[in-house]
C-alpha cells in the first residue's frame, strides 16, 4: 500500500517541496497516514486528501483531510 497526498482541485499528487505531479508513481510515499497528516499540518497544506493506493487490487481509498476547528491546533491527548 502507498500513502499519498493529492490536491483535491487538480488531482495532482505531492512529489517534493513545492512540486506536484499527475503521476501517482512519482509521488512521495508517506510511512503512515499519521505522518501524512502531520506533514500537512506542519506545512499548512489545505485542499488536499490522503489517497491509499493498493497496487495488487488496483483500488484506492480516499480520505479527506478536514480543517481543525478554530483555536484547535493539535490532536487531543489522553489524560491519565
Order of alpha helices (4+ residues) and beta strands (2+ residues): beta-beta-beta-alpha-beta-beta
